[in-house]
Each structure stands twice: as C-alpha cells, then as structure tokens.
Amino acid sequence: MSHPNREDIDDRYTFDLTRLFDSPEAWEREYDALAEATAALRERVESSDDRADTPEVADSGEALLDALESVECLVRRRSRLELYARLRVDLDTEDGDRRTDRKRAATLASDVREVVNAARREVARVDPATLDAYRESTPELAAFDRYLDDVRRRSAHVRSAEVESVLATVDEPLDAPVRVLRSLKTETFDPPTVERPDGERVTPTMSRVSSELRRPDRDYRRRVYEAYVGALDDLAPAFATAIGERYGAAAARAEARNFGSVREMAFSKPTYPETGLHQRFPPAAHDAMLDGIRSNLGPHHRLLERRREALGVGTLRPWDLRVPLAEEGEGPTADPDLPYDRARELIVEAVAPLGADYQSRLADFLDERRVDVYEAANKRDDVAYCPSSYDSGAFVLLNYQDDLSSAFTLAHELGHAMHVEQLREANRPLYATGPRPVEEVPSLLHELLLADHLHTVEGDVSALATHADARLLDTLDGNLYNAARTSLAMHEHYGRIEGGESLSLDRLAETYTEGRREFHAPVEYPEDDRYWLGISHDRAPYHYYQYVLGATGALVVADRLREGSLSPEAYGSFLESTGRRDAVGSFAELGLDVTTPAPFERATETFADYVDRVERR
C-alpha cells in the first residue's frame, strides 16, 4: 500500500523539529561543540593519577561541583543531539545523509557515556569523609546528593578503568545469543503461507502473526497458529540453544559486575530517560509481585471463560486468545472508526480526573506539533513510540489508522509524554528520569481513563464503549497476568542457570507448560506446543516485570481517583518526583507498598471490576 509524501500532509499532523534545532546546520554546529566538550572532560578525567588518594577531577568541593555540572551538561546536550538525528531518520528512513548523521550521533553519544562513566569512577574514589567535607564547604553540591549517593552505591559494581576496558571488549561476544535469536526470528524463521477465507495468501511471520490471529474465521486462525508453531518447531533446537546461551551470558555479566544474581543486576539498571542514575528495586518486591498475582488468578480465568462464551466455542484454544470481542456474544468484530482529531479531543476530556492543569498541559502538547500522526512514504513503520530530550521535551511518532486501537495507542504514548514533561519542568537534567518499574503507570492510566470516559459520552462515539472495554481488558490482561507468567518462567530459568544447571529444550518447555497450566487453565493447548519459543527472549533480563508493576500502579491509581482517596495533586507529585526516589518510594507516593502482595491483590480486584463491566453487557 502506498502512503502520501510528507509534504502532502497538513503541517498540523507533522513534527516541528525546529523545537530541537533550527536546521541541520545548527545541529552540525552543536555536534562539533559537544565533541569538543566531551574531549575536554575526558582530558580532565584522564589526567587524574590512579595512585592519588583523591583524584584531580574531584580534589576540592569546587572541582567536584564543576565536574558534576560538566557531566550534567554533557548528558543534557547528548540527548538533544541524538533525538534530532533519530527523528529525522524515522521520518525518512531512505535518506542516506540522515542515516549517516544518526550513526555519527550514536558514536558521539557512546563517547559521552564513556567519559561520563569514567568521571563517575573518579568521583567514586573520593572517600566518604572527604565527600562530607566537600558538601559542607560547597553547599551547591547538595543539588547532586542523590546522584552522588548513586555513584557511591554503584561503586561496588564498577571495576577499575583497565578491567572496565576488558569488560567492554567482551560485551559484543556476550551479546551474540541476542543476535542469534533476532536472526532466527527475522532471517531464518520461514513459516508456510496460509490462505485466508478471501483467497489471499499470508505468511504468519513474527511481526504479522498477532494481527492474523485477531481475524474472525476460527479455522483460519487455527491454520495460522499451526503454521507458525510448526515453523518454530523446525528451529526449536537452535532457539533453545540460543536462549540458554542468552541466560548464561547474563549470569556471566552479573558475576563480573559483583551482583549476587541476574535479578539483582536487572533491578539496578539505568533509569529512563537515561541520565546516569540507576534504579533500585528489591528482589523481595518481585517475589511479592509474583505471589500477589499468582494468588489471584480468578479474574484472569473469568475473562478467559467470558472469551469462550463470546466466541461460542466449547473449548478455548490458543488461537482464540487474541480475537477482539464484541458485546453480548456477537463474536469478533472489526476495529471501530475513530478519526485522529476526535480521538485527541476525547483523550483530553478523559484525563479530567487528573486536574485542569494536567488537561491544559496535555492540550498544549498536542497543539505544539509534537505528534507526527499519519503514515507517510519512507516513515518508520512502528505503531508508536515516545522519545524525548530534556531541552525539548517529548515527541510521539505515530502511524494513526483512524480507529479505536490507534486512539488507545495515542493515549498510551501521551501518558509517557506527560510524565516526561512534568519531570523536566520540576527537576534538573540528571533527575528528569524515572525507574523502569514506574514508567508504564502513566501510560496505562491514560488508557483506563479513556475507556471510562467513553462510557459517559453520548452521540458520535457512544457505541465505542463496549469495544473500548474489550480492548482495555486485553491490554490489562497482557500486562498484569501474561507478563507475570513470562516473568515467573524467566526467573525460574535464571535460577537454574545460577544453580549450575543447563537449559535444554525439554527443561524450557517444562517451565512454560507448567506456567500455562496455572495461568491458562481454561485453555486447551496442543501437546508439545512451542509458541513460547517466539516470545522476546532477546529482551533485557527480567524485562516483563515492569509491565506487571505498571498495570498494578495504573489500576490502583484509577480506583483511588474514582473513590477520591488520591488527589490530582498527589498524582502530579508522583510524576514529578520519580527521578528523586527509587521505585519503592515512587509507588509509596501513590499509597502502594509493592514490597507486599497487597497492591497486586487490589489491582486484581479492580481488574475483576472491569471483567464485571463486560459481563453485564
């Protein structure tokens, strides 16, 4: 299908990249200036004598303050430079000059990260007593207290410059299993074509299988599923070997970095947007999360039974799990139309529970040409994503399809964007960030608020409420229950690797089969079903836990906003402060103690309320 050229799309629906740089020439000048500033800090860091008790870069309070301000400036300028180059390529992926500039920006960004990490290693050498004296003599250092605490805490996992250099050389070999997995998915994976009821032949690739499994003809879905799983079976030994090597490489990294486990390492990774801070999430909270979800599978099973009834089938099968459901047993239905301009009006109306100021900020964001709305020739072919920089804020790249699903996608990304906007307004650059476990809360909350709002709107969109509920439940179910199931399986696999076991194909299959029996009890799977081979084993270790936490936070926040026990101001404080607190502290701002099962139990209860709403229709 052909798409319009960018110049044929109304400017209102395109990015205004002059918010970042006036022109490519201005970007080029900043590139040169940032390279010079990076080299200057590198020279200062490298001039420090490793044998000295106190490094030259931090041999006084004033020197330390200057070094930290230099680090912050580099971090801020890097994100802006990199974002501009990234967005220009995303708007025209065929432009060779833009691709070259993006590679240049990525290389310079890597240099910035390297010199910032070197500066952090030098700062970590300052002994606590000296650092306390610096803080007393230089009050301005108080602004960097959290950053300095992070440097000190991370010092146990940072090696000498020489060892860091060696570790850097093995990073690429350790990532080989990731590259193998991605190659298996994109280059080697070769499912047979399947004929649709209309006669068109389709190949259910990794990127296409989900959309094909949403189609209404059940026999067609079964054939798609079997073709897809059959192709996975053909590659099962290769997939299993690469998955096992992936887990082993993560365990080796954790040991080299002096972490007690892969989980501990994963829960200490950089915050996002990346500023140099690292999150802290206790492994015990992950245990509480899994316990809270596994003890409350009833609403999840009820939703599966509701799906079976709506589809009118005696037994629910795995090829039935992605079908959009209409109300009152009518079965699968097409995604309802919803034009972009109407969607943005509805989203602004929907966030009213977050306060008039929040609504106004969101409306301003949408008016400032920060959303690139429609598909265009050579534009990046992603559903949506929301990158940002401190100086210019967030941008949402979208490929809007004038339907309800696209409206929810827009609402989701705008949740991320509003988080970024409030972070940057309330914090200095190093603290305009947040721990990964909280980053999905604002985006999923937007989706919940939109679904609730559609129940109150009369006229042109009143018929969308049921469709919205069905879509929302699928999203919440995936983030709350399915992500917990995958997180549990991966945790068990890492535990086996760390216990000295190897991960054979049979061992991997056993774990996923057990998980299906527990979480998908109402679903009948074929024997030796290996659909699980295609999930994102190439993602960062323990990646899925953040979706469970995001859904939990969003569900509880929505519930508390409805009952009046959480004010818009308290929620705004949460958004503004995620860079100044660890994940547990951020959730505590919302009244959630995620070190216990209680918030997860409340989230499942609220999820059950949404299931009730669908069942009543």
N, C-alpha and C positions, 0 to 999 in steps of 0.2 A: 504494500500500500504506500502510495506517495504522500509526502507531507508538504505543507506550504513552506516557502522560503521565509527566513526570518524577517526580511524587510516587508513581507506582505502581511505580517501580524501587527495588529494595533499595539502601539508602544505601551499602552496601559497594562498589557499582559506579558511584558518582557522585562528582563533585568535592566536596571540602571547601574551599570558598573562604574560610572563616574563617582559613585559613593566610595569606591575603593581608590581608584586613580583616575585622573582626568583623561589620561591617554596611555597607550603602550609606551610612549616615550617617557612619561612621568614614572611609570613602573620601572623602566630601564635605569633611570637615574637612582631610584631607590634601591634597586638591585646592587648597583655599584657601591652605594653608600653603606648598605647593610654588610656587604662583603668586607668593606674596609673596617667597619666597627667590629665585626667578628674577628678579623685578624688582630685588631688592637687588643681585644680581651684575651685572645689566645696567647699573644706575646707576654701579657702581664702574668697569666697563669703559668706559662712555661718558664718564666724567669724565677719562679719560686724554687727554693732549694729544698729538696725532699728531706735533707738531713736536718734542716732547721726545725726547732720546736714549733715555731709559729710561721706559717707561710707568708711570703711577702705580700700576696694579694689580700691578706687579712691581718696585717701586722699592727693595726690600730683600729679603733672603732670607726674612724673616718674612712680608712681604707676598706674596711669590710662593708660599710654602707655604700661606698662608691661601687664596689664590686657587685653588690646585690642590685643596685639600681641599674648597672650595666646589664646584668643578667635579665632583669625585667624588661628593659628596653629591647634587647635582642629578641626575647620571646614575643613581645607585642608586635614588633616590626616583621618578624618571620611569619606570623600567622596571616598578616595582611598581604604580604607579598605572595605567599603561597596560595592564598584563597583566590586572588585575582587571576593568577595563572591557571588555576584549576578550573574556575568557572568559565574562562574564555575557551578552554579546550572542550568543556562539557557542552558549550553552545555551538561549537563547530569542531567535531571530532576528526574531520578530514583535513583541517588546516595544519600543514607541516610546521609552519613557524610557531604556531601556538603550542603544538606538542613539544617542540624544542624548548620553548620558554618554560613549559611546565617541568621538563626534565632538569633544566637549569635551576629552577626554583626548588625542586626537590633535593638537588645536590647541595645547594646553599643551605636549605633547611636542615639537612643532615649535618653540615658543618656547624651550624648554630647549636644543634643539640649536643654535638660532641664537645664543643668548647664550654657550653653551659654545664654539662656533666663533669668536665674537668674542673671547672670553678667550684662546683659543689663538693668535689673530692677534697679540694684545698680547704674550703671552709670547714669541712668535717674534721680536719686536723686540728682546729682550734680547740683547746681543752675547755671544759665547762666553766672552770673558774675564770679563765681569761675572757670567755664569752660573756659571762655575767658582768665583768668589769667593763667591757665594751658597751654593754647595754646601759650601764649606769652613766658612763661618760658621754654616750652618744644617744640621747633619747629618741632620735629619729629611727633607730633600729627597732623600736617597739612595733613599727608597722610591718616588720618582717618576722615577728616572733613565730608565727605558725610555720612559715617557710623554713626558718632556722631549726625549729623542732623537727620538721620533716627531714631536713638534711641529716640531723643527728640520728634520728630513728633509722634512716636508710643506710647509715654508715656501716652497719653490721652486714649489709648485703652488697656493699661496693668494695671492689678489690683495688689493689694498687694500680697505678697507671699502666705498668708493664703487664700485669695479669689481665686488666681490662682490655688491653690491646690484643692479647691472645684470645680472650673470650670473643672479641669482635670478629676474629678470623674464623671462628668455628660457628658463628651464627648462621651463615649460609648453609653449611653442611647439615646443621641440626634442623634447618627448615626444609630439607629435601623431602621428608614424608608429606609435608603440606603440598609441595609442588607435585608430588606423585598423585596425591588424592585429587587435586584440581585437574591434573592431566587425565586421570581416569574418568572424571566426570564430564569433561568437555571434549577431549580428543579421542579417547578410546571407547567410551560408552556408545553403543550402537544398537539401540532398540529397533525392532522391526516396525514398519509403518502399520497403522491401523485405519480401517475405513470407517468414517463417520456415517451416520444414517443418511446424510445428504449426498454421499458418494465421494466426498473429498477424503484424500488420504493424508494422515497426520503422523508425524514421528514424535512419540512422547519422550522428549529429551528431559534432562534435569530441570531446565528452565520452563518447560512447557507442560510437564505432567500435571501440575496442580490445577492449571486452568482447564485442562481436558477432563480432569476428574470432577469438575464442577458442572458438567453438562448433564442434561436431564435424562438421556437414554441410559438405563441401567446396564443393559447388555454391552453397550459401547464402553461405559466406564469400566466394566469388568475386563473387557479385552484390552483396554489401555493399561490397566493395572497389571494384568498378567504379562503383557509385552514388556512393560517397564521392569517388573521384578525379574522376569526371565533374563533380561539383559544384565541386570545386577548379578544374578546367579552365575552367569558366564564369567564374570570378573571377580567373583566372591573371594577366591584365594588372594588375588592381588590387593583387593580392598582391605581384607583382614590384615595382611602383612603391613600395608602402609599405615593402617590405623594403629596397630601395635607399636610400630616404629614411632609414630607421632606421639603416643603416650610416653614411650621410653625417652624420647628427646626432651620432652617437658620435664620428666623426672631428673634427667641429667642437668638441665638448666637450674632446677630448684636446688639440687645438691651443690652445684658450682657457686650459686649465689647465697649459700648458707641459710636456705629456708628448710624448715622441718618437713615440708610436704609441698606437692604441686598446688594443693589447695591454698596453703598459706601464701605461696608466691602469687597465685592468681588473685587473691583478695588484697594484694598490696600493689597492684599495678597502677599506672598513672591515671589521674583523674581526666575528665574530658569537659571542655576543650583542654588540650594538653598545655600545661603551664610549668611543669616541673614538680608539682605536688603529687603525692601518691595517696590513694585511699587506704583506709583501714577498716576491714570488715572481719570480725572474729569468726573463725571456723565454727564455733559453737552456735552462732546465729544461723549458719547454713543448716546445721543439724536441726535446729528449732523449726526452720522453714520446711524442711522435708517432713518432719514429724507432724507439723500443723496441717500440711496439705494431705499427707497420706491418711491421716486420721479422719479426714472429712471429704471422702470421695463421693458421698451420697449425691450431692447436687450435680456432679460431673456425670455420674451414671444415670441420673434422671434425665439429663439433657440428651444423652445417647438414646435412651428409651423414647424420648419425645421425637427424636430424629427418625427412629424406626417407625413410629406410628405415623408421622407426617409423610414418610415415603411409602407407607402402605405395604411394608415387607414383613415377612415372618421372622427373618433373621437378619440382623445388621451385619454387613460385610465391610472390609476395609475400603472398598471402592465406593462406599456410601458416605464417607465421613467428611467430604468437602463440598457437598451439594448445598447451595443456598436454598433455604426452605421458606415457602410462603405460608400464610396463616391457614389454620383450620384444615390441615391435612391435604392441601391442594398440591403439595409436592414442589419440586424445583421450579424456579421462576427466573426470568431474566432480571438483570440489574436495572432498577428503575432510573429513568432520566432525571438529571438534576444539573442544570446549567451552572457554570462557574460563578457568575455574578450573583445568582440566587443562593448558591452554597455559601459564599462568603458572608452574605447578609445573615443567613441562619446561624453560622458559626459565631459571629459577633453577638447576636442575640443570645445564643446558648450559654455564653460564658458570663451572663449576668450574675450568677451566684458568686462569682469571684470579685465582684465590685465594679462600680462605674469607672474607676481609674484604670482597671485592667481592661475593661471593654474599650476605653478610649485609646489605650496604648495599642491594642490589637488592631483597631480600625486604622490608626495612623500607620502601623506597619504595612497593612495591606494597600494603603494609598501611596506608599513610598517606592513602588516598583521593586520590591524585594522578592517577589514571586515571579518566576518565569513559568507561565501557566501551561501553554499548549505544546504539543509535539511540533517539531519543525525539521526540515531537511538537515541531516548531519548532527542533530542534537543527541546528547547522551540518552540512551534508551533505558532509563531507570524509571520505576514507578514514582519515586520521590526520595529526596534526602535534604538535609538542612545543615550545611556547613556554615562557619562563622569566623569572624576575627574580632578582637577586642575593639579596634578603632572603628570598624564599620558595622559591626553587629552581624545578624544572621541573614541568610538568604535561603529561599526554598526553591529548589529545582523540582518542577512538577511536570508530569505529562498527563494533563487532565483529560478525562474521557467523557465529560458531561453526564456522569452517572453518580449514583449514590455512593458506590465504593470509592470513587475519586474524592467525593466530598469528605468522607471519613479519613481518607489518606491526607487530605489537606488539613483537616482539623488536627490530626496527629502531629504533622510536621510543624504546624503553628504552635503547638504546645512546647516543642523543643525551642522554637524561635523565641517565644515569650520568656522562657527560662533564661536563655542567653541574654536577652535584652535587660532583664531585671538584674542579672548577675553583673553585667558590665556597668550599669548605672550605679550600683551600690558598692562596687569593690574596685580596688586597684587591679592591674592586669593579672598578677600572679594568683589572685583569689577569685577571678571570674571563671570559675570552673566548678565541677561537682563530681562526687564519687559515682562510679558506674551504677551501683545498686539503686540510685535515686533518679537516674536520668530518664527512665520511662514513665515516671509518675505523672509529670505534667502533660505528656502527650496522650497517654491513655485516659487521663481525666478529661481532656477535651473531647475524646470520643464518647465517654459516658455522658457528658453534659449535652452533646449534640443529640444523642439518642433520646435522652429525657426531654429535651426541648421539642423534638418533633411530635411528641405526644400532646403538646399544648398548642400547636399551630393549626389553624384552620385554613381551608381554601386549597391553594395550589399544591401543597405538599402534605396534606393531612393523611393521604394514603401511604406515605412513606414510612410511617412509624413502625409498622409491623416488620417491614423489610429491614429497617434500621435495627430493631431488637434482635432479629435473627443474625444479622451481620455482627453486631456487637457481641453476642454470646459466643459466636465462633472465635472472635478475636480474644475475648477474655478466657475462653476455654483453652485456647492455644497457649496463651501467656501464663495462665495460672496452673493448669493441670498438665498439659503436654510438655511444657518446658520443665516442670518439676520432674516428670517421668524421665526425660532425657538427662536432666542434671543428676538425678539419682543413679542412672546407669553409668554415666561417665565417672561419677565419684567412685562407684564400685570398681570400675576398671583401673582408675589411678591407684586405688588402694591395693589392688592385686599386683600391679607393676611395682609399687613401692615395697610390697611384701616379697618380692623376688620371683613372682610368677611371670609366665609369658601369656600373651593374649592370643590364643588360637581362634580360628573361625568358630569352632564349636563353643568355646568359652564366651565369646562375644554374643553369639546367637542365644545362648542360655540366659544371659543377663537381660537382653531385650525381650525375650519370650516371657520371662518372669514378670517384667515390668508391664507388658501388655495384659497378662492375666490379672494383675492387680488393678491397673488403671482403666483398662478397656474390657472389663469383664463382660459387658453385654454384646461385645463384638466377636464374631467368629472369624478367625484368621485361617488361611490355608496352612497346612503343615509345612514347616521349614520356610515360612515366609521371611524374606530378607529385605523388605522395604527399608528397614533401618540402615542398611548399608549406604543409602543415599543421603542421609542427614548430614549436617555440617560438622563432620569430624575435623575439618581443616580450620575451624574457628579457634580462637584463643581458648585455653583450658578453662573449664567451668563457666563458659560464656553464658549458658542458658539461665543461670540462677538470677541474673539481673532482671529478666523478664517476669519471673515469679514475683520478685520484690516490687517491680514497677506496677504490676496488676494489683498486688495487695495494697500498696500505697494508694493507688487511684481509687479502688473500690471503697476503702475505708474513708478517704477524704470526701468522696461523693456522698457517702452515707452521713458523715458528720456535718457536711454543709447543709444537707436536707433537714437534719434534726436540729441544726442551729448550735451545735457544740463546737464548731470550728468556724472562726470568722474569716472573711476575706483578707483581713489584715494579717492574721496568723499564717494563712497560706502564703501571702506575699512575703512574709518574713522567712518562711521556709525556702522559697525560690531564691531570695537574695543571699542567703547565708550558707548555701551548700559548699562553697569553697572555703569556708572558715570552720567547718565541722567535719568530723568523719561521718560515715554512713549511718552508724547507730545514732549519733547525735542529731543528724538531719531528720531521721524518721521520728526521733523523740519530739522534734518541733511540731510534728503532726499528731502527737499523742500516741505513737506506736512504739512499743518496746519489742523490736524484732529479735531480741535475744531469747524471747519466749514464744511458744506457739500461739499465744492469744491473738495477735493481729492477723495471723493467717486463718485462724478459725473464724474471726469476724469477717474477713474477706470472703470466705466460702459461704458464709451465711448471706452476705449481700449478693453474691453470685446466685445463690438459690432464689433470692427475691426476683432477679431478672428471669430466671427459669420459670418462676410462678407467673410472671407477667406474660410470657409467651404461652404458657399452658392455659391461661384464662381466655385467650383469644379464640 
